[in-house]
């Protein structure tokens, strides 16, 4: 959820500040931890009489109630006098405003108490959500009726099929024979593939990544944060205890296919062979002819299928390889 903030500095002498500013918000549904804020469009924000603005990405807070505003008293002019703070939910247009006042000796203002000053499209969106919920409930009821009808039809079909038990037994026998033949064919194909890899290694070409078909290609994952390209490790954080990974707020993960993108790891064949000489992408759950690398700015490493599924979901192959 994105919230837009606006802060009005009073139009009095020495009312601006050069200090760093911090804001937190609390609603009926959730609270947002304190974050440092600054105006991305201002060269020197928090000046006398200015209205500064910016955006915050956080979870849905619900109806906004309170918040905190403070500065860290850094810089040559650390005072500050604020008229009001305005917060807007960019999804439904709801707007809340809190008057401020003077800060204490620690740089903190009194607790911000918000009241709604604009309803935006909240009521209309609420009606639409209720309509969708009603539709979903009706569809669920219809699906249950359909499921019961299908169950009756299946029971009738099963009863009819029992009259031809001999034919069923013969078909089952043929299916078992077909399954055995398919397993045998799959095993023979796997053995043939392993023999081909062994022959390739013996012929001295083990340094080339095994290819399933066509030309070997290396893809690179990199991040975009604050409008600039950054290593993947700066936009994706992984919990050491749970192993779960997530993209940092405001960050994006992009896929590079050529060396001119990202940090120069991608291309045909790309840098896979230089970093993982003799090792196949299949060791990391990838396709044999498609390596996926990432960089921390100094070195590259292989990205696993498990990591890709957390970032892009179950359809990560379409997101990365297409």
C-alpha positions in Angstrom: 0.0 0.0 0.0 1.4 3.4 -0.9 0.7 6.5 1.2 1.5 10.1 0.2 2.7 12.4 2.9 2.7 16.2 2.9 4.2 18.4 5.6 3.8 22.2 5.9 6.6 24.2 7.5 5.3 27.4 9.2 6.0 30.7 7.5 7.9 32.3 10.4 11.5 33.3 11.0 13.9 30.4 11.6 11.0 27.9 11.2 12.9 25.6 8.8 15.4 22.8 9.7 18.5 21.2 8.2 18.1 18.1 10.4 17.0 14.6 9.3 13.2 14.0 9.7 11.5 10.8 10.8 7.8 9.8 10.6 5.7 6.8 11.8 2.0 6.1 11.4 -0.6 4.0 13.2 -4.1 2.9 12.0 -6.9 0.7 13.2 -5.5 -2.3 11.3 -1.7 -1.9 11.6 1.2 0.3 12.5 4.1 1.4 10.4 7.6 1.6 12.0 9.4 5.0 12.0 11.2 5.8 8.7 13.3 8.7 7.5 11.6 10.9 5.0 12.7 13.5 2.5 11.2 15.3 -0.5 12.5 13.7 -3.7 11.6 16.8 -5.7 13.2 19.4 -3.4 16.9 20.5 -3.4 16.7 21.7 0.1 13.5 20.6 1.9 12.0 21.6 5.2 12.5 25.4 4.4 10.3 28.2 5.8 6.8 28.2 4.3 7.4 25.1 2.1 5.1 22.1 1.6 7.2 19.0 1.2 5.9 15.7 0.0 6.8 12.1 -0.7 5.5 8.5 -0.6 5.8 5.6 1.8 5.3 1.9 0.9 3.8 -0.2 3.8 1.0 -2.5 4.7 -2.6 -1.3 4.7 -3.0 0.6 8.0 -6.8 1.0 7.8 -8.4 4.1 9.3 -5.4 6.3 10.3 -5.4 7.3 13.9 -2.0 8.6 15.2 1.6 9.1 14.3 4.9 10.5 15.4 7.1 13.2 13.8 10.6 14.1 14.9 14.0 15.4 13.8 17.4 14.3 15.0 18.7 17.9 15.7 21.5 17.4 13.2 22.8 20.2 10.9 23.6 23.9 11.6 19.9 24.9 11.9 18.1 22.1 13.7 15.0 23.9 15.0 11.7 23.4 13.1 8.1 24.6 13.3 5.4 22.7 11.5 1.8 23.7 10.7 0.3 20.4 9.7 0.9 16.8 8.4 -1.4 15.4 5.7 -1.5 11.7 4.7 -3.3 10.3 1.6 -4.1 6.7 0.8 -3.2 6.6 -3.0 -5.4 3.6 -3.6 -8.8 5.0 -2.5 -8.0 8.7 -2.1 -8.8 8.9 1.7 -7.0 11.9 3.3 -6.1 12.5 7.0 -4.7 15.7 8.5 -3.0 16.4 11.9 -2.0 19.8 13.2 1.4 19.8 14.8 2.8 22.6 16.9 6.3 22.9 18.5 8.9 20.3 19.2 10.4 19.4 22.6 14.0 19.5 23.6 14.6 16.1 22.0 13.3 17.1 18.6 9.9 15.4 18.9 6.5 16.9 18.2 3.4 16.0 20.2 1.7 12.8 19.2 0.0 13.4 15.8 -3.8 12.8 16.0 -5.3 12.4 12.6 -8.8 13.1 11.4 -10.2 12.3 8.0 -10.5 15.4 5.8 -11.3 13.8 2.5 -13.3 10.5 1.8 -11.8 10.1 -1.7 -13.3 7.0 -3.4 -13.4 4.9 -0.3 -17.1 4.4 -0.2 -17.3 3.5 -3.9 -14.4 1.0 -3.5 -16.1 -0.5 -0.5 -19.3 -1.0 -2.4 -17.4 -2.6 -5.3 -15.6 -5.0 -2.9 -19.0 -5.9 -1.3 -20.4 -6.6 -4.8 -17.4 -8.8 -5.6 -17.8 -10.7 -2.3 -21.5 -11.3 -3.1 -20.6 -12.5 -6.6 -18.0 -14.8 -5.1 -20.4 -16.2 -2.6 -23.0 -16.8 -5.3 -20.4 -18.5 -7.5 -19.3 -20.7 -4.7 -22.9 -21.9 -4.1 -23.3 -22.5 -7.8 -20.0 -24.5 -7.9 -21.2 -26.7 -5.0 -24.5 -27.5 -6.9 -22.4 -28.3 -10.0 -20.0 -30.5 -8.0 -23.0 -32.4 -6.6 -24.4 -32.9 -10.0 -21.0 -34.1 -11.4 -20.7 -36.5 -8.4 -24.1 -38.1 -9.3 -23.1 -38.4 -12.9 -19.8 -40.0 -12.0 -21.6 -42.4 -9.7 -23.9 -43.4 -12.5 -21.0 -43.8 -14.9 -19.1 -46.0 -12.4 -22.2 -48.2 -11.9 -22.5 -48.6 -15.7 -18.8 -49.5 -16.0 -19.0 -52.2 -13.4 -21.2 -54.2 -15.9 -18.2 -54.5 -18.2 -15.7 -55.7 -15.6 -13.8 -58.0 -18.0 -13.1 -55.1 -20.4 -11.9 -53.0 -17.5 -9.5 -55.7 -16.3 -8.1 -56.1 -19.8 -7.6 -52.3 -20.2 -5.9 -52.1 -16.8 -3.5 -54.9 -17.8 -2.6 -53.1 -21.0 -2.1 -49.9 -19.1 0.3 -51.6 -16.6 2.3 -53.0 -19.6 2.4 -49.5 -21.2 3.6 -48.0 -17.9 6.4 -50.5 -17.7 7.4 -49.8 -21.3 7.4 -46.0 -20.6 9.6 -46.4 -17.5 12.0 -48.6 -19.4 12.2 -46.0 -22.3 12.7 -43.2 -19.8 15.5 -45.1 -18.1 17.2 -45.8 -21.4 17.0 -42.2 -22.4 18.5 -41.1 -19.1 21.4 -43.6 -19.5 22.0 -42.3 -23.1 22.1 -38.7 -21.8 24.6 -39.7 -19.1 26.8 -41.6 -21.6 26.8 -38.5 -23.9 28.0 -36.3 -21.0 30.7 -38.8 -20.1 31.9 -38.9 -23.7 31.9 -35.1 -23.8 34.0 -34.9 -20.6 36.5 -37.5 -22.0 36.8 -35.5 -25.2 38.1 -32.5 -23.2 35.1 -30.3 -23.5 34.0 -30.5 -19.8 34.5 -26.7 -19.4 31.5 -26.0 -21.6 28.1 -26.1 -19.8 25.9 -29.0 -21.0 23.3 -27.9 -23.5 19.9 -29.5 -23.8 19.2 -27.8 -27.2 20.4 -24.8 -29.1 22.9 -22.3 -27.8 23.8 -21.9 -24.1 22.6 -18.6 -22.6 23.3 -16.9 -19.3 20.7 -14.7 -17.6 21.5 -12.2 -14.9 19.2 -11.0 -12.1 19.8 -7.4 -10.8 17.9 -4.8 -8.9 16.5 -1.3 -9.5 16.3 0.9 -6.4 15.8 4.7 -6.3 16.0 4.8 -10.1 19.4 3.1 -10.4 20.7 -0.4 -11.0 22.0 -2.2 -7.9 23.3 -5.7 -7.2 20.5 -8.2 -6.5 21.6 -8.5 -2.8 20.6 -4.9 -2.2 16.9 -5.4 -3.3 16.3 -9.0 -2.1 16.6 -9.8 1.7 16.6 -13.4 3.0 15.8 -14.4 6.5 18.7 -16.6 7.8 16.3 -18.6 10.1 13.4 -19.3 7.8 15.2 -19.0 4.4 12.3 -16.8 3.1 13.3 -14.1 0.7 11.5 -10.9 -0.2 12.0 -7.7 -2.3 12.6 -4.6 -0.3 9.9 -1.8 -0.5 10.5 0.3 -3.5 12.8 -2.2 -5.1 12.4 -4.3 -8.3 14.1 -7.4 -9.7 14.9 -7.3 -13.4 16.3 -10.0 -15.8 19.2 -9.2 -18.1 19.8 -11.1 -21.3 22.8 -9.3 -22.7 26.2 -8.1 -21.2 25.2 -4.5 -21.7 22.5 -4.9 -19.0 22.9 -5.4 -15.2 26.6 -6.1 -14.2 27.8 -7.7 -17.4 27.1 -11.4 -16.5 24.4 -12.1 -19.1 24.8 -13.0 -22.8 25.4 -15.9 -25.2 27.1 -17.8 -23.7 27.6 -15.2 -20.9 29.8 -15.6 -17.8 28.5 -19.0 -16.5 31.4 -21.0 -17.8 33.9 -18.5 -16.3 32.3 -18.7 -12.8 31.1 -22.4 -12.8 33.5 -24.1 -15.1 32.3 -27.7 -15.8 29.1 -27.4 -13.8 25.7 -27.7 -15.2 22.8 -25.3 -14.3 20.8 -28.4 -13.6 22.7 -28.7 -10.3 20.8 -25.6 -9.2 17.4 -26.7 -10.5 17.7 -24.7 -13.8 17.4 -25.8 -17.4 20.6 -27.4 -18.7 21.2 -24.7 -21.4 20.2 -21.7 -19.3 22.3 -20.4 -16.4 21.1 -17.7 -14.1 23.6 -15.6 -12.2 23.5 -12.6 -9.8 26.1 -10.2 -8.6 27.0 -8.5 -5.3 28.9 -5.8 -7.2 32.2 -7.7 -7.1 31.5 -11.3 -7.9 28.8 -13.5 -9.4 27.0 -16.6 -8.1 24.4 -19.0 -9.3 20.7 -18.3 -8.5 18.8 -21.5 -7.6 15.3 -22.5 -8.7 14.1 -22.4 -5.1 15.2 -18.7 -4.9 13.5 -17.9 -8.2 10.2 -19.5 -7.2 10.2 -17.2 -4.1 10.8 -14.0 -6.1 8.7 -14.8 -9.3 6.4 -17.6 -8.1 5.7 -21.0 -9.6 5.9 -19.6 -13.1 9.5 -18.3 -12.7 10.6 -20.0 -15.9 8.3 -17.8 -18.0 9.4 -14.7 -16.1 13.1 -15.4 -16.4 13.6 -17.3 -19.7 11.0 -15.5 -21.9 
